[in-house]
Amino acid sequence: MRPMDLLKVLSEVERGSLSPEAAVERLATLPFEDLGHTRVDHHRSLRTGLPEVIYAAGKTTEQTVAIFASLMADGVDVLATRVDAATAEALQRAHPTAVHSAMGRTVSLRQTERVQEGGHIAVVCAGTSDLPAAEEAATTAETFGAKVTRLYDVGVAGLHRLLAVRGELLTAQVVIVCAGMEGALPSVVGGLVGVPVIAVPTSVGYGASFGGATALLGMLNSCSPNVTVVNIDNGFGAAYTAVLIARAAVQGSA
């Protein structure tokens, strides 16, 4: 439940158009709903401004579908990440308007009105192999209301490709940069823009990339002071944080 939804319920009670008993029924699942296997956090939006997100990896299809339905009934925007093909099919069968990103391994469902409070986020990736993390980030940001500009395959091996899109980078309030190998791209981007850069090391690369550890360590040692780093392949975490930063930037300029 979002703050505006709670305010609406309280206003209806105050006006007499909603009985206290009916209000209690609407709020019965706050702060959480116990599904037996999962305690769904319906209070998350009230505390943080964004709803709980389903990490589908390690969950059964049935568990993910049940959690998705619980969040959907609360009226929030719903997102499941790391969704396999079978679970995605089951979710779309249960909720035909849900959108599946096979590349980003997400299933999303927008239920709230689109507003401009989400800000503008650029999602950049070094190479095509980094697309799974980049698309997870882009879908997450879009699900929670941000405008997203995708700038893909602009790695440092061909720096002219990045310079060609610098104008688009400069319009964003936050930039997410996904890169594997040696992880150099976020530092370069950080030197081109005056906004926060959230670096996502990916598990792309040959042996000594150590499954993304080399990129992670390189990004943590970035000489660009506006670069911060999330965990390996964590496009979701980068986007969740980017949305909060972009929203604060929009509200601060209002």
JOTAGI-V554328 format. One record per pair of residues at least 6 apart in sequence whose C-alpha atoms are under 7 Angstrom apart, sorted by sequence separation. I is the first residue (numbers start at 1). J is the second residue. D is the distance in Angstrom with one decimal. If there is no record, write none. Layout:
BEGIN
((I | J | D) (I | J | D))
END
This chain:
BEGIN
((12 | 18 | 5.2) (13 | 19 | 5.9) (33 | 39 | 5.4) (34 | 40 | 6.4) (44 | 50 | 6.6) (45 | 51 | 4.5) (72 | 78 | 6.3) (92 | 98 | 5.7) (100 | 106 | 5.8) (101 | 107 | 6.3) (125 | 131 | 6.9) (142 | 148 | 6.4) (179 | 185 | 6.6) (209 | 215 | 7.0) (13 | 20 | 6.3) (32 | 39 | 6.0) (33 | 40 | 5.1) (44 | 51 | 5.2) (71 | 78 | 6.4) (100 | 107 | 4.4) (141 | 148 | 7.0) (154 | 161 | 5.1) (190 | 197 | 6.1) (204 | 211 | 6.7) (230 | 237 | 6.9) (32 | 40 | 5.2) (33 | 41 | 6.8) (44 | 52 | 5.9) (56 | 64 | 6.1) (99 | 107 | 5.4) (100 | 108 | 6.6) (154 | 162 | 4.9) (203 | 211 | 4.4) (204 | 212 | 6.4) (230 | 238 | 6.3) (32 | 41 | 4.5) (98 | 107 | 6.4) (99 | 108 | 5.2) (125 | 134 | 6.3) (177 | 186 | 5.7) (203 | 212 | 3.9) (220 | 229 | 6.4) (31 | 41 | 6.3) (32 | 42 | 5.1) (68 | 78 | 6.8) (98 | 108 | 5.5) (99 | 109 | 6.3) (138 | 148 | 6.5) (202 | 212 | 5.2) (219 | 229 | 6.6) (31 | 42 | 5.6) (32 | 43 | 6.5) (41 | 52 | 6.3) (98 | 109 | 4.7) (123 | 134 | 6.5) (201 | 212 | 6.0) (30 | 42 | 5.9) (31 | 43 | 4.7) (88 | 100 | 6.6) (97 | 109 | 6.9) (29 | 42 | 6.9) (30 | 43 | 6.0) (186 | 199 | 5.8) (9 | 23 | 6.5) (201 | 215 | 5.3) (123 | 138 | 6.4) (201 | 216 | 5.2) (216 | 232 | 6.7) (183 | 201 | 6.5) (88 | 107 | 6.5) (199 | 219 | 6.9) (212 | 232 | 6.1) (84 | 105 | 6.7) (174 | 195 | 5.7) (175 | 196 | 6.4) (176 | 197 | 5.8) (177 | 198 | 6.2) (178 | 199 | 6.1) (179 | 200 | 6.4) (180 | 201 | 5.6) (83 | 105 | 5.1) (173 | 195 | 6.0) (174 | 196 | 5.3) (175 | 197 | 4.8) (176 | 198 | 4.7) (177 | 199 | 4.9) (178 | 200 | 4.6) (179 | 201 | 5.3) (180 | 202 | 4.5) (82 | 105 | 5.0) (83 | 106 | 5.6) (170 | 193 | 6.1) (174 | 197 | 6.1) (175 | 198 | 6.2) (176 | 199 | 5.9) (177 | 200 | 5.9) (178 | 201 | 5.9) (179 | 202 | 5.5) (180 | 203 | 5.9) (181 | 204 | 6.0) (56 | 80 | 6.2) (81 | 105 | 6.1) (82 | 106 | 6.0) (178 | 202 | 6.5) (180 | 204 | 4.7) (181 | 205 | 4.7) (51 | 76 | 6.7) (53 | 78 | 6.9) (54 | 79 | 6.3) (55 | 80 | 5.9) (56 | 81 | 5.8) (57 | 82 | 5.5) (81 | 106 | 4.5) (121 | 146 | 6.7) (123 | 148 | 6.9) (127 | 152 | 6.7) (128 | 153 | 5.7) (180 | 205 | 6.1) (53 | 79 | 5.4) (54 | 80 | 4.4) (55 | 81 | 5.1) (56 | 82 | 5.5) (57 | 83 | 6.5) (61 | 87 | 5.0) (65 | 91 | 5.9) (80 | 106 | 5.5) (81 | 107 | 6.7) (120 | 146 | 5.7) (121 | 147 | 6.2) (122 | 148 | 5.6) (123 | 149 | 6.1) (124 | 150 | 6.2) (125 | 151 | 6.7) (126 | 152 | 6.6) (127 | 153 | 4.1) (40 | 67 | 6.9) (53 | 80 | 6.0) (54 | 81 | 6.2) (55 | 82 | 6.3) (56 | 83 | 5.4) (80 | 107 | 5.2) (118 | 145 | 4.7) (119 | 146 | 5.2) (120 | 147 | 4.7) (121 | 148 | 5.0) (122 | 149 | 4.7) (123 | 150 | 5.0) (124 | 151 | 4.7) (125 | 152 | 4.9) (126 | 153 | 4.9) (127 | 154 | 6.6) (79 | 107 | 5.9) (80 | 108 | 6.4) (103 | 131 | 7.0) (104 | 132 | 4.7) (118 | 146 | 4.0) (119 | 147 | 6.1) (120 | 148 | 6.0) (121 | 149 | 6.4) (122 | 150 | 6.0) (123 | 151 | 6.1) (124 | 152 | 5.5) (125 | 153 | 5.7) (126 | 154 | 5.0) (127 | 155 | 6.0) (181 | 209 | 5.8) (199 | 227 | 6.6) (79 | 108 | 4.4) (103 | 132 | 5.3) (104 | 133 | 6.5) (118 | 147 | 6.9) (125 | 154 | 6.5) (126 | 155 | 3.8) (156 | 185 | 6.0) (197 | 226 | 5.9) (198 | 227 | 5.9) (199 | 228 | 6.0) (200 | 229 | 6.2) (203 | 232 | 6.6) (78 | 108 | 5.6) (79 | 109 | 6.5) (106 | 136 | 6.7) (115 | 145 | 6.7) (155 | 185 | 6.2) (196 | 226 | 5.3) (197 | 227 | 4.7) (198 | 228 | 5.1) (199 | 229 | 4.7) (200 | 230 | 5.7) (201 | 231 | 6.9) (202 | 232 | 5.3) (203 | 233 | 6.5) (78 | 109 | 5.1) (104 | 135 | 4.5) (105 | 136 | 6.8) (114 | 145 | 6.2) (195 | 226 | 6.9) (196 | 227 | 6.4) (197 | 228 | 6.3) (198 | 229 | 5.6) (199 | 230 | 6.4) (200 | 231 | 6.7) (201 | 232 | 4.9) (202 | 233 | 4.7) (77 | 109 | 5.8) (78 | 110 | 6.6) (103 | 135 | 6.5) (104 | 136 | 4.3) (180 | 212 | 6.2) (182 | 214 | 6.0) (183 | 215 | 4.1) (200 | 232 | 6.3) (201 | 233 | 6.0) (77 | 110 | 4.7) (110 | 143 | 6.2) (182 | 215 | 4.9) (191 | 224 | 6.1) (200 | 233 | 6.2) (77 | 111 | 5.2) (181 | 215 | 6.0) (190 | 224 | 5.5) (200 | 234 | 6.3) (76 | 111 | 6.0) (77 | 112 | 6.3) (108 | 143 | 6.7) (180 | 215 | 5.6) (183 | 218 | 5.9) (187 | 222 | 5.7) (200 | 235 | 6.4) (75 | 111 | 6.3) (76 | 112 | 6.5) (182 | 218 | 6.6) (183 | 219 | 6.1) (187 | 223 | 6.6) (190 | 226 | 6.1) (187 | 224 | 5.4) (190 | 227 | 6.2) (200 | 238 | 7.0) (187 | 227 | 6.9) (198 | 238 | 6.1) (1 | 42 | 5.9) (186 | 227 | 6.9) (1 | 43 | 6.3) (2 | 45 | 5.1) (3 | 46 | 5.3) (1 | 45 | 6.0) (2 | 46 | 5.4) (134 | 178 | 6.1) (1 | 46 | 6.6) (133 | 178 | 6.7) (122 | 169 | 6.4) (130 | 178 | 6.4) (130 | 179 | 6.2) (122 | 172 | 5.7) (121 | 172 | 5.2) (120 | 172 | 5.1) (121 | 173 | 6.0) (122 | 174 | 6.5) (123 | 175 | 6.0) (124 | 176 | 6.0) (125 | 177 | 5.6) (126 | 178 | 6.4) (120 | 173 | 5.6) (121 | 174 | 5.1) (122 | 175 | 4.8) (123 | 176 | 4.8) (124 | 177 | 4.7) (125 | 178 | 4.6) (126 | 179 | 5.1) (119 | 173 | 6.9) (121 | 175 | 5.8) (122 | 176 | 6.2) (123 | 177 | 6.1) (124 | 178 | 6.2) (125 | 179 | 5.8) (126 | 185 | 6.7) (176 | 238 | 6.8) (77 | 143 | 6.8) (174 | 242 | 6.1) (130 | 202 | 6.6) (174 | 246 | 6.3) (1 | 74 | 5.9) (173 | 246 | 5.7) (1 | 75 | 6.9) (130 | 204 | 6.9) (1 | 76 | 6.5) (129 | 204 | 6.8) (140 | 236 | 6.1) (146 | 243 | 6.5) (137 | 235 | 4.3) (141 | 239 | 5.4) (136 | 235 | 5.3) (137 | 236 | 5.0) (140 | 239 | 6.0) (141 | 240 | 6.7) (133 | 233 | 5.5) (136 | 236 | 5.8) (140 | 240 | 6.9) (133 | 234 | 6.6) (134 | 235 | 6.1) (137 | 238 | 6.6) (133 | 235 | 4.8) (137 | 239 | 5.0) (141 | 243 | 6.1) (118 | 243 | 6.3) (120 | 246 | 6.5) (119 | 246 | 4.8) (118 | 246 | 6.3) (119 | 247 | 5.4) (118 | 247 | 5.0) (117 | 247 | 5.5) (119 | 250 | 5.9) (117 | 250 | 6.2))
END
